[in-house]
């Protein structure tokens, strides 16, 4: 099981959107476990899952009150979800109190290695024990970044946090790529704000930069209708996820 965490230490950077469309793409050919590590539970809702009050979620799995498999819901043949709801907020203190928070998710999903080909992990935007455990579980990190000043600041903070955790061996994850999010164009011209953000990103991360996700209502429409961009008739907008998948396969071949 290859574990990919979508991380960005600022809100609205496209983590859940990228987690969703990457999971949809990979699940065409392989079983994918999606794990919602954000108490805002956007990924859970984008996947159309309503957590019932009595249903176990990631919270109960982290606290060890249920087995990991009891916290996994089958959404279709190849898509599975360990959901979140706002109660997950209470896991932050729990993870801190154990002193083992950073490695907890990694340890919990280890027995699922043979069941799924991929785990797609959606991290929360705050620098807490939840984002640390999401980084700690990953083989690869993908960082979506809004093409704005706020996005660039978030990229710097996110990479610094990752590097700090890596230095103290809290994660062995490698960066798979940085995805510019909400890249705005007017006609055939990119807006100045998007251009200067992308120039900054290019300079800051070099060839780790992936193709951008255009500012477009079509992504929201596909999310709301629970269909793929291809099914919506806008397959070209899925290009960044195609490139992400090829880069992942390249990295896997290199590491073999
Ligand atoms: P949070 O940190 O709050 O969990 P996030 O980083 O997961 O946010 P998303 O939920 O993926 O960010 O996206 C933020 C918002 O942008 C959502 O309302 C989403 O529907 C919208 N959105 C997604 N794709 C696009 C796009 N290409 N253009 C414009 N808006 C988009």
Boltz pocket constraint, residues with backbone or C-beta under 6 A from the ligand:
constraints:
  - pocket:
      binder: B
      contacts: [[A, 8], [A, 10], [A, 11], [A, 12], [A, 13], [A, 14], [A, 15], [A, 16], [A, 17], [A, 18], [A, 38], [A, 40], [A, 42], [A, 123], [A, 124], [A, 125], [A, 182], [A, 213], [A, 214], [A, 215], [A, 216], [A, 217], [A, 219], [A, 220], [A, 223]]
      max_distance: 6.0
